[in-house]
């Protein structure tokens, strides 16, 4: 379970959020409300205060690199640090079935990053995070650049991870995707942060 | 020693070349005219003043006055590094990081040269200490300024790449490697170029000066080789300290990227 309590980030405060294994909670609100920053703060990529626990591990008592292997943030615009795809992936053999599921060619590991489309980047970034097998997925608009068919494939991969014991926080502007993947939402309204049922 | 004396007329003709550059800048609208003229005037005044200071310093042979002159040189070098940064660390670190890296590397290498290699009598003889420190410091300053400027510029530019690695559980020094490597390269390249080109493309200024003033070429060459190695050693140490110190400031103990510790320098300050 992911448990966030008495949590302050950016200009926001959340009293309590518990996300049990198998559940995905969406984060909604207008642009600039702090949705991405909530995910980044939970991953400890930016300063915040409060208690964050994931499957028994307390964030502030866990070395940050070890925490992020378990609580993995996928940015809306993922970054790349090498010229080709392969150096970004920890296990090429384990990546092969994920490529297949997301409609990526088997030889995509040799592709130049600079020539990837935004949809290819988004899929490869999802693969990159899933290869770490994190217990908590922090997904920031992970399918915004995908067509309907690939979006469905990506959602199925996320569902598979939830069924195998992970949980997720998902930022999305797609209301239909929210109801497909989640039954609860963290709503960031003007001046108010609350947990609501969809 | 048979030095051919230079007249002020000779210096004036040479200065005319800079004025021609300034004129070209004016005609082409490059916006460099003012900077070129100010830099030329500044250099002339600074060198004339240091000439007077050196005449006096060599005559008094005092370790304290030598230390004071060295301190002023170190302080000015620190300011020059600070002034060359497009983005600066906030607070003390804006000046402190570059200055401390330079002071530590330059002073240690200069003391090594004075104490163990050149061994003048007394060891602090300003005739050796001041020019040695000046040459080492000047080059270290260039390396540190380039290294720090590349580090901060690249960190802002490649923020997404660094944060992607941090988010995937990479420790901060691994994650920052994508910006550290170009920063170290830019800091090291000037001295690598200087060493590689010495004697083939360019005759170093100190060696040329010694030969012109009558020193036998083989002695001048030995001094130049020594100086180049000292400069390379000090520059390398200074750049490494400044860049890795910068990485420590641009990240924190929780392995987060801290761009909030950077600010854009005012254009007028550069």
Interface residues (C-beta under 8 A of the other chain):
Chain A: X43 X44 X45 X46 X47 X64 X65 X66 X68 X69 X72 X73 X74 X75 X77 X78 X79 X80 X81 X125 X128 X129 X132
Chain B: X158 X159 X160 X161 X162 X163 X164 X165 X166 X167 X168 X169 X170 X171 X177 X178 X254 X255 X256 X257
